[in-house]
Every structure is written in C-alpha cells, then in structure tokens.
Amino acid sequence: MQLFQNNLLVVRELKPGDNHLLAKWLSNPAVLQYYDGRDQPFDIDRVNATFYNRENGVNRCIIEYENNEIGYIQFYQLEDEERMLYGYGENKDIIYGIDQFIGEPAYWNKGIGTLLVTAMVHYLKQERQADFIVMDPQASNVRALACYEKCGFKKVKLLEKHELHEGEYRDCWVMEYY
C-alpha cells in the first residue's frame, strides 16, 4: 500500500518480497558505513528477523524514485524510554521518530534525501498529527546532518557514546523538527 507520493518519489509499505532489496542494500559496505556498520552485513535471514514478523509499532516502508526501489524509511511514535533519553520526559505531545537510508548509491547526492525527509515530515504532520519529529543520526555522518538541517531539523541534544557501531560507541545527535 502506498503511503504517499511526491512527484517522482513514492513511499509504500514494506512487502514480503522486498527482503531481497534490503539484503542487497544492507550488505553494501558503503550503505553500512552509517547503518549498522560494515562489520554487520545482513543476509536474508537477518533481514527477515529484523524487518518482518515484528509487532512493535514501527511502520516500515520502501522508497521508490522514478519507479525504482532505492531505499528504506521507517517511522514510529516514541516510547517512554526514548522520550526520556531524548529529553522530552513527561511531554505529552505526539512525537514520531524516523530512520532512513538510500540503498542505491547511484541516487546519492541528487537531493532525493531532502525530498524524502521533507515529504515524510509533511506526511507525519498532516496525516499522523505529529507535534515533533525526531531522529538520532551519528554525529560523524556529515552528509546526513546537512540534509536534515536543510529540511528544517535542528540539533537539540548530543547523545554521547549512544550507538555501538563497528566495535565502538559513537556519538549521535538528537535532531528535531517542530
């Protein structure tokens, strides 16, 4: 099922047959540099265990551009634990988190990430009544940080040694769109 379309960009729900796409993208060292780590490639079994048969409130989607499947995006309402960690404590606003990657390097540096994040923000604000949208990219992912700031996200909190990546804990920024 298609969630939304913005010109040549389509975001649709993940289907069972998409597991081969995820396995392809998540075994590419260039993609894994900022997603799970180059020391943690995915095979079909790991993709199935990670992205399928899970009822945890995460909406998992495939990104299509010009009718080509090029990446992955997920969105979810923040749970209490993340609300506390990110600094929202007892805040009762509707807060969504998003995570995404473009898995086809041929589509990098073409403005598609900006188009995607902007369209997802619009979708979450309009269709899901989100008050805030947050993400926590690695502080060293300069390209992603620039994209998110271009989309209107602001760095609000540094999470030191937040994410285990390639054998070491890395700093991440909590970024929010309000």
N, C-alpha and C positions, 0 to 999 in steps of 0.2 A: 504494500500500500504506500502510495506517495504521500509524504507529509506536506511538502511544499515545492514550488518551482519558482525560480527567479531567473528569467531569461533562459540561458543555456544550462543553468545549474538546477539539478533535481536532487532532493534528499528523500529517500524512501526507506521503509523499514527493512531490516536485515532479513534475508530469506535463507532457508537451509542450504541451498546451492551456492551461497556466497562464501562458504567456508574455504573454498579453493582460492578465492581472491585474497582473503585475509591471510591465509598461509603463505601465499606468494609475497604479499607486501611485508608481512612480519617475519620473513626470513631474509629480507634485503638489509644488509648492514647499513646502508645509507638511511633507511627509514628507522631502523632500530637505534641509531645514534642518539635519538631523543625519546624513543618509545620503547621502554622495557630494557633496552641495552643490547649491544651486539653480541654479548655472551649469552643471550636468552632467546635464540631464534624459535619461532613457532613452527610446528608441523600441524597436520590436520587434527590429530588427537588433542593437542594443546589448544588449538583454535576452538574445537568443539567444546572442550571443558571450560574455556574462558568466556566464550561469547554465546553459547547456546545452552538450553536447559537450565536457565537461571531465572529465578523469580525474585529479583532484588530491586525492582522499581527502575531499572536502567532501561532507557529506550535506545536501542542500538540501530544504527542506520548506515546505509551505503550512500556515498556521494557520487553522483553522475554529472559529467560535464560533456556537453555536445554528444550525448548518448553513449559515452564511455564511462565505465565504472573506474573511478580514480582514487577513492579513499573512503574513510570511515569517520563517523561522528556519533557521539553518544551524549545523552542529556538525562538528568535526574534531579529530583529535589534533594537538597542537602539533608542528611540525617543529623541528629543532635550532636554526635561526636564531631563531625566536620564543622558544624556551626560553632562549636566551642573552639576548636583548633584555629579556625579562620578568623575568630574574633567577633562573631555575631551573637554569642551567648544566648540570652533569652529573647532575642529579637524574633518577633512573630511574623515578619514579612515572608513572602513566598520567594525562596532563593533556589535557583537552579544552578547546577554545575554542568559544565560541558568539557569534553575532551575530544580531540580530533587529530587526524593526520591525513595528508595526501600521500597515498601509497605509490603513486606513479610519478617518479622523478621528472619525467618529461613535462609534467604540469606544474612544477615548482617555479617560483619567481615569475608568475604570469598574472598575479592579482587574484587568483582563484581563492586562495585562503581568505583574503579580505572579503571577497564577495560571499563566501560561505559563512564566515563568522557574523558578518553584518546581517545576512538573511536569517541565520539561526537566532540571533538576538531579537530581530523583528518577530519571528515566529513565537518565541517564548514569551515576549512581552504581550503580543496580541492574542495568541491562542491559548496560552497557559497562564496568563496574568502574572507573570514573574515580576517581582519588585526589583530583585537583584539577579545578576547572572555572574557567576564566578568561575575561575579556573586557576590552576596552580602549575604553570609551566616551570621547567628548570631555569634557574637564573642564568645559566650559560647558553640558553637557546636564544641567541640574539635575534635571529630571523623571525622566530615565533613572537617574541616580545614586541618587536617592531610592528608586526602585523596586528597584534591585539591592541596595541596603543593606537594604531591608525584607525581601528574600529571603535575607539572610544573607551576602551578598558583602561583602568588606572591601577598602578601598583599600590597596594594598600598595606601589605604585611609580608615581611621576609620570613619564610619558614626555614630555619637553619637545619641542615642535615635531615631533610624531610623525606627524601626518596632514595631508596637503595637502587643504584644504577651502576652497572659494570663494576661491582665489587666495592663501591664506596658510596657513602651517603652524600647526596647532593642537595644544595640549597634550591628552594623553589619560591617563586613569588605568588602570593595570593593577588589575583587581579580581579577587579570587579567592574561591572557595568551597571550603572544605576539609572 
